[in-house]
Amino acid sequence: HVWVFIWLLKRKSNMHFVTFFKTLVGKQVTVELKNDLCISGTLQSVDPFLNIKLLNISVQEPDKYPHMMSVKNCFIRGSVVRYVQVPPEDVDTAVLQDSSRRTADNKVEK
């Protein structure tokens, strides 16, 4: 799996990553929160603040978080996300690298 480091994303231009995450809508992802809770589910949406909506969720450690067993869908505030794990076959690194390169070139020209 590919881990996306949210703290790094927030330091860079968010729009590239919001666009990237929007291509993953309908895909299975795992979100690790800063409190170590890992939630897997189907990505429903993501906004410019990197807030995430997941459907049909499951928790990786249900014994540790029994209160989450009754939750089916959730909204995760972007500021509490540590990592997002996405399937490698859904990541087109060439597109991300090209987009980052264009952004860097634009900053140099200014």
Disulfide bonds with the S-S distance in Angstrom:
none
